[in-house]
Amino acid sequence: MAERKLFGTDGVRGKSNVFPMTAEIALKLGIAAGSLFKPEKISGDRHQVIIGKDTRLSCYMIENALAAGFTAVGIDVVFVGPLPTPAVAFLTRSMRVDLGVMISASHNPYQDNGIKIFGPDGFKLSDDIEAKIEELMSGDLSKLLVPADDIGRMSRLESARGRYIEYVKSSFPKHLSLDGKKIVIDCANGAAYKVAPAILWELGAEIVKLGVEPNGRNINADVGALHVEQMQKKVVEVGADIGIALDGDADRVIICDENGNIVDGDQIIARIALAWQQAGMLKGGVVATVMSNLGLEKFLEEKGIKMERSPVGDRYVSEVMKTSGFNLGGEQSGHVILGKHATTGDGMMAALQVLAALVFERKKASEVLHVFEPFPQVLENVRFESREKARAALELPEVKEGIRLAKETLGSQGRILIRTSGTEPLVRIMAEGTDELLIKGLVKNVSSLFEKSK
C-alpha cells in the first residue's frame, strides 16, 4: 500500500488556505475521489455525491472547490448544508449515492478545516482507498475530465435536516418519552445547532440551549465537548437532569450529571453495553481504543462482556467492529458507534441511549451514569512544528530509551502509551495505573524528552 501523505486518521485536515486545506487540493480531491467511485455505481443514469459541512467560514470555499471537482468528472452534487458528520453518513447510504463528503475539522478551532469521505455503504474509507485517491491526485487529472455534455449538476436537498432528525429519533425506544426531563444541550456553535435541540424537543424534553449561534468563527470556542465548563455550570444553575455537549461536527458527545460531574466516552460505552446486554441487544462485545481506561476493560470483563482494542480513531473502531461482528464501540473522547443504528460515531444517538437508560431506571443521572471506577490516567500533549517532526522525535534513541525505562518502571502496575496524533502536530503521552503519583512522574519525564528533542 502506498504511503498516505494527505489523509490522516480522520480524513484530510489542516489550516484553512494552507496546504493541504486549499481550494486547489479540494478540487483535485473531488476529481480523484469522484473518478474512483464512479465505476461502482450499479444502476441509474446519474452519479451522485452528497456534501455536508459544519459552520466554519472556510466551508464555503472548500464546498465549492469540491463540487467543481466532482462535477468535472460527471458526478451530480447534492448539497445538504450544515449537518452532523453522521447525518452525511446516513444520507449517503439511505439515498444510495456514490459517496458522501463532510467538510469539518471536528473539535478543532475555526481556522482549521477537514474533509471526510464516506463510501456508498456509509462507512469511512479504508487506508487503501485513501492511498489510491492520493495516487490519482498526483497524476494527470485532465485525463479524468468528462466531455462538456456529461458535466455534473448541483442541487440542494431541502429535506436533509428532517430526514436526519427522524432517523435519530427512531433509535430511541418507542415506549419511552423524555417528558418531564430538563436537558442542557451544547451544540458547540457547530453542525448540530439546529438538529440536536429539535430531536430532544420532539421527544418531549424541556431544553436549555448553548452554542447555537454560529457565526463562522465561533465553532468550538469555549463551548462543546472539549470545553464543557459552560454546560456544567448551566446544568446546576437551571436544575437540569443532565447536560449534553457535542463537538463541532456532532460525531462525539460528553455528558454531565445533574451535579455537573463529567461522564466521558468510556462511561457512556459502559452504560450502553450494560443496557444492551440486559435487553439482549449486544452483539459479540465492545470495541474500545488503546486510550480507553483500564477500568472500562475490568468492568466489562466482570460483566462477561468481551472487549477488543483498536487504534485511536472511530474509523479504526468501526473496522474492528465489522471484523469481529460487534455492534458497539467507541472512544474515551466521546465517539460512540452504535452498530445497530449507524456506521460512524453519532453524538446524539449515543446521548439518546443514555437518556433511555435514565428514563427506564427512573433514577438520577448521577446514580445511573457513573458505571465503573476509572484507573488514574494522565494525558499530556507535546506540540511540534509539523506532524513529520513529531513522528521523527519518536525515532530518536534517547526518546526510545526513556520510553523503555518508563514502561519497565511501571511494570504490571499499569501501562504507558505514546503515539503521534493523526490530525495535529502532536505527540500524545498517556499513562494509567494504580499509583497516580508514579504515572504523573513518568509522563512528566517522557514529556521532557520530547521537549528537549525539538
C-alpha positions in Angstrom: 0.0 0.0 0.0 1.3 3.5 -0.9 2.0 5.8 2.0 -0.7 8.4 2.6 0.5 12.0 2.8 -2.7 13.9 2.8 -5.1 11.7 4.7 -4.7 11.2 8.5 -6.7 9.2 11.0 -9.9 11.1 10.1 -9.6 12.4 6.5 -7.6 15.4 5.3 -7.1 18.1 7.9 -5.2 21.3 8.4 -5.2 25.1 8.5 -7.6 26.7 6.0 -6.0 28.2 2.9 -2.7 26.4 3.8 -1.7 23.1 2.2 -3.4 20.7 2.3 -6.7 22.6 3.1 -6.7 24.8 0.0 -9.3 25.1 -2.8 -6.8 23.7 -5.2 -6.4 20.4 -3.2 -10.1 20.2 -2.6 -10.7 20.5 -6.4 -8.2 17.7 -7.1 -9.6 15.6 -4.3 -13.1 15.9 -5.9 -11.8 14.9 -9.3 -9.8 11.9 -8.0 -12.4 10.6 -5.5 -15.2 11.1 -7.9 -13.5 9.2 -10.7 -12.5 6.4 -8.4 -16.1 5.8 -7.2 -18.0 6.3 -10.5 -17.5 2.7 -11.7 -19.1 1.3 -8.5 -22.5 2.7 -9.5 -24.7 -0.3 -10.1 -27.8 1.4 -11.7 -29.2 4.7 -12.7 -28.2 7.3 -15.3 -26.6 9.8 -12.9 -23.8 9.5 -10.4 -24.2 11.5 -7.2 -22.3 12.7 -4.2 -23.7 14.3 -1.0 -21.7 17.2 0.5 -22.3 18.3 4.1 -20.4 20.8 6.2 -20.2 22.4 9.7 -20.3 26.1 10.3 -16.7 27.2 9.7 -16.2 30.2 7.4 -13.9 28.2 5.2 -16.5 25.6 4.4 -17.9 27.8 1.6 -14.6 27.8 -0.2 -13.9 24.0 0.3 -17.5 23.1 -0.6 -17.4 24.9 -3.9 -14.0 23.6 -4.8 -15.0 20.0 -4.1 -18.2 20.5 -6.1 -16.2 21.8 -9.1 -14.1 18.7 -9.0 -17.0 16.2 -8.7 -19.0 17.8 -11.5 -15.9 17.9 -13.7 -15.8 14.1 -13.7 -19.6 13.8 -14.3 -21.0 13.5 -10.8 -24.0 15.4 -9.6 -23.5 17.2 -6.3 -26.2 17.3 -3.7 -25.7 20.0 -1.0 -27.2 19.4 2.4 -25.8 22.4 4.3 -24.7 22.4 7.9 -25.4 18.9 9.3 -23.5 16.5 11.6 -21.0 14.1 10.2 -23.2 11.0 11.0 -26.0 12.7 9.1 -23.9 12.7 5.9 -23.0 9.0 6.5 -26.7 8.2 7.0 -27.8 10.1 3.9 -25.1 8.6 1.7 -26.3 5.1 2.5 -30.0 5.9 2.7 -30.1 7.6 -0.7 -27.8 5.1 -2.4 -25.4 7.8 -3.7 -21.8 7.0 -4.9 -20.2 8.7 -1.9 -20.6 11.3 0.8 -18.3 14.1 1.9 -18.3 16.0 5.2 -16.3 19.3 5.4 -15.3 19.7 9.1 -12.3 19.7 11.4 -14.4 18.3 14.1 -13.4 19.7 17.5 -10.6 21.9 16.1 -10.9 25.8 16.1 -12.5 27.6 13.1 -9.1 28.3 11.5 -8.8 24.6 10.7 -10.9 22.5 8.4 -11.0 19.0 7.0 -12.6 16.7 4.5 -14.0 13.3 5.5 -15.2 10.9 2.8 -17.8 8.1 3.1 -18.2 5.2 0.7 -21.6 4.2 -0.7 -22.1 1.9 2.3 -21.9 4.9 4.7 -18.5 3.8 6.2 -15.4 5.9 6.2 -12.9 4.9 3.5 -10.1 2.4 4.2 -6.4 3.4 4.2 -6.0 1.5 0.9 -8.7 3.5 -0.9 -7.4 6.8 0.6 -4.0 5.9 -0.8 -5.5 5.2 -4.2 -7.1 8.7 -4.2 -3.8 10.3 -3.3 -2.1 8.4 -6.1 -4.7 9.6 -8.6 -4.3 13.2 -7.4 -0.5 13.0 -8.1 -1.1 12.0 -11.7 -2.6 13.8 -14.8 -6.1 14.7 -13.7 -7.0 16.1 -17.1 -7.4 12.6 -18.3 -10.3 12.0 -15.9 -12.4 15.0 -17.0 -15.6 14.3 -18.9 -16.9 15.9 -22.1 -19.0 19.1 -21.8 -22.3 17.2 -22.2 -21.5 14.9 -19.2 -20.6 17.6 -16.7 -22.5 17.1 -13.4 -25.2 19.3 -12.0 -25.6 20.8 -8.5 -28.8 20.8 -6.3 -29.8 21.2 -2.7 -31.6 18.6 -0.6 -34.1 20.6 1.4 -35.4 17.6 3.3 -31.9 16.6 4.6 -32.4 18.0 8.1 -35.8 16.5 8.6 -34.6 13.1 7.4 -31.8 13.0 9.9 -33.9 14.2 12.8 -36.4 11.3 12.2 -33.6 8.8 11.7 -32.0 9.7 15.1 -35.4 9.8 16.9 -36.1 6.2 15.6 -33.1 5.0 17.7 -34.9 6.0 20.9 -37.2 3.3 22.4 -40.7 3.9 21.2 -42.3 3.0 24.6 -40.2 5.7 26.4 -40.5 9.5 26.4 -38.4 12.5 27.6 -41.4 14.2 29.1 -40.5 15.9 32.3 -36.8 15.9 31.6 -34.9 19.2 31.6 -31.8 18.9 29.4 -29.0 21.3 28.7 -27.7 20.8 25.1 -24.5 22.4 24.0 -24.1 22.3 20.2 -20.6 23.9 20.1 -21.9 26.5 17.6 -21.4 23.7 15.1 -23.1 21.4 12.7 -25.9 20.2 15.0 -27.0 23.7 16.2 -30.4 23.1 14.6 -31.0 19.4 14.6 -29.9 18.5 18.2 -32.3 20.8 20.0 -35.1 19.7 17.6 -34.5 16.0 18.3 -34.7 16.5 22.1 -37.7 18.8 21.9 -39.7 16.5 19.6 -39.1 13.6 22.1 -40.7 15.6 24.9 -37.8 17.3 26.7 -37.6 20.8 28.1 -34.3 22.1 26.6 -31.8 24.8 27.5 -29.6 25.6 24.6 -25.9 26.6 24.4 -23.7 27.0 21.4 -26.5 27.5 18.9 -25.4 30.9 17.4 -22.7 30.1 14.8 -21.0 33.0 13.1 -18.3 31.2 11.1 -15.6 31.9 13.7 -17.0 30.7 17.0 -17.3 26.9 16.4 -15.8 25.0 19.4 -14.9 28.4 21.0 -15.2 27.8 24.8 -18.3 25.5 24.1 -18.9 21.9 23.1 -17.4 18.6 24.0 -13.9 19.9 24.6 -15.0 22.9 26.6 -17.7 21.6 29.0 -17.5 24.2 31.7 -20.4 26.3 30.4 -22.6 23.1 30.2 -21.6 22.0 33.7 -22.4 25.4 35.2 -25.7 25.8 33.3 -26.9 22.3 34.4 -26.5 23.2 38.0 -27.8 26.7 37.5 -31.1 25.7 35.9 -31.6 22.4 37.8 -31.4 20.3 34.7 -31.5 16.5 34.8 -28.5 16.1 32.5 -26.2 18.0 30.2 -25.1 17.0 26.7 -22.2 18.6 24.9 -21.4 17.8 21.2 -18.3 18.8 19.2 -18.2 20.8 16.1 -19.4 18.1 13.7 -21.5 16.3 16.4 -19.9 12.8 16.0 -18.8 12.8 19.6 -20.6 13.6 22.9 -19.6 14.3 26.5 -22.3 14.3 29.2 -22.6 15.6 32.7 -25.0 14.5 35.5 -27.3 16.8 37.5 -24.4 17.8 39.7 -22.2 18.9 36.8 -19.9 15.9 37.1 -18.5 14.7 33.7 -19.3 11.4 32.1 -16.8 10.6 29.4 -17.0 8.2 26.4 -15.7 5.2 28.4 -18.5 5.6 30.9 -21.1 6.1 28.1 -19.9 3.0 26.4 -20.1 1.0 29.7 -23.7 2.3 30.3 -24.9 1.4 26.8 -23.1 -2.0 26.9 -24.8 -2.9 30.2 -28.3 -1.8 29.0 -27.9 -3.6 25.6 -26.7 -6.8 27.4 -29.7 -6.8 29.7 -32.0 -6.2 26.7 -30.3 -8.9 24.6 -29.2 -6.3 22.0 -25.5 -6.5 22.5 -23.8 -8.5 19.7 -20.4 -10.1 20.4 -18.9 -7.5 22.6 -17.4 -4.0 22.7 -14.6 -2.3 20.7 -12.6 0.4 22.6 -9.3 2.0 21.7 -5.8 1.8 23.1 -6.7 5.0 25.0 -9.7 3.6 26.8 -9.4 3.3 30.6 -8.4 0.0 32.2 -11.4 0.5 34.4 -13.7 0.0 31.4 -11.9 -3.2 30.5 -12.2 -4.6 34.0 -15.9 -3.6 34.3 -16.8 -5.3 31.0 -14.8 -8.4 32.0 -16.7 -8.6 35.3 -20.0 -8.5 33.3 -18.9 -11.2 30.9 -18.6 -8.8 28.0 -15.7 -9.3 25.7 -13.6 -6.1 24.8 -11.2 -5.6 22.0 -9.0 -2.6 21.4 -8.3 -0.7 18.2 -6.0 2.1 17.2 -7.3 5.6 18.0 -9.9 6.9 15.6 -13.5 6.0 15.2 -12.8 4.7 11.7 -10.5 2.0 13.2 -13.1 1.2 15.8 -15.6 0.7 13.1 -13.2 -1.6 11.2 -12.6 -3.8 14.2 -16.4 -3.9 14.9 -17.0 -5.2 11.4 -14.2 -7.8 11.6 -15.3 -9.1 15.0 -19.0 -8.9 14.4 -19.6 -6.5 17.3 -22.3 -3.8 17.3 -20.9 -1.4 19.9 -17.7 0.5 20.1 -16.2 3.9 20.8 -13.6 6.1 22.3 -13.0 7.8 25.6 -13.2 11.2 23.7 -16.9 10.6 23.1 -17.1 8.9 19.7 -19.6 6.1 20.2 -20.6 3.9 17.3 -24.0 2.1 17.6 -23.7 -0.6 15.0 -27.3 -1.4 15.4 -28.2 2.0 14.0 -25.2 3.8 12.5 -22.0 3.4 10.6 -20.0 6.1 12.4 -19.9 7.9 15.7 -23.1 9.8 16.4 -23.2 12.1 19.4 -26.9 12.5 19.6 -27.7 8.8 19.1 -25.3 7.9 21.9 -26.9 10.6 24.1 -30.4 9.2 23.4 -29.2 5.7 24.5 -28.0 7.2 27.8 -31.3 9.1 28.2 -33.2 5.9 27.6 -31.4 4.3 30.5 -32.1 7.3 32.7 -35.9 7.2 31.9 -36.1 3.4 32.1 -34.5 3.1 35.5 -36.2 6.2 36.9 -33.1 7.4 38.7 -30.9 10.5 38.7 -28.1 10.7 36.2 -25.5 10.5 39.0 -27.0 7.2 40.0 -27.0 5.7 36.5 -24.1 7.1 34.5 -21.0 6.6 36.7 -20.8 2.9 36.0 -17.2 2.0 36.9 -14.3 3.5 38.9 -11.7 4.6 36.4 -8.0 3.9 37.0 -5.9 7.1 37.5 -5.0 8.3 34.0 -2.7 11.1 33.0 -2.6 12.6 29.5 -0.2 15.1 28.1 0.4 16.5 24.6 3.7 17.9 23.2 3.3 20.1 20.2 5.7 20.2 17.3 6.1 22.4 14.2 4.8 19.7 12.0 3.4 16.1 12.1 6.7 15.0 10.4 8.8 16.4 13.2 6.5 14.8 15.8 7.0 11.4 14.1 10.7 11.9 13.8 11.0 12.6 17.5 9.6 9.1 18.3 12.6 7.5 16.5 15.3 9.3 18.5 17.5 6.8 20.5 17.3 8.9 23.7 13.5 9.1 23.4 13.1 5.4 22.8 15.3 4.6 25.8 13.3 6.9 28.0 10.1 5.3 27.0 11.6 1.8 27.6 12.6 2.8 31.1 9.2 4.3 31.8 7.5 1.0 30.8 10.0 -1.0 32.8 9.3 1.1 35.9 5.6 0.8 35.6 5.8 -2.9 35.0 2.5 -4.8 35.6 1.0 -1.9 37.7 -0.4 -0.1 34.6 0.6 0.9 31.1 2.1 3.8 29.2 1.2 4.7 25.6 3.0 7.2 23.3 1.6 8.0 19.8 1.5 10.8 17.3 -1.8 12.5 16.5 -3.3 11.6 13.2 -4.7 15.1 12.7 -2.4 17.5 14.6 1.4 18.0 15.0 1.3 16.4 18.5 2.9 13.6 20.4 0.3 12.2 22.8 1.5 10.6 26.1 -0.9 8.6 28.2 -0.2 6.6 31.3 -2.5 4.8 33.7 -2.2 2.6 36.7 -2.8 2.1 40.4 -0.2 4.7 41.6 -1.2 8.1 40.4 2.0 9.8 41.7 4.1 7.3 39.8 2.3 7.7 36.5 2.4 11.5 36.8 6.1 11.4 37.2 6.6 9.0 34.3 4.6 11.2 32.0 6.5 14.3 33.1 9.8 12.5 32.4 8.8 11.3 28.9 7.3 14.7 28.0 10.6 16.4 28.9 12.4 14.1 26.5 10.2 15.2 23.7 10.5 18.9 24.6 14.3 18.6 24.5 14.2 16.9 21.1 12.6 19.9 19.4 
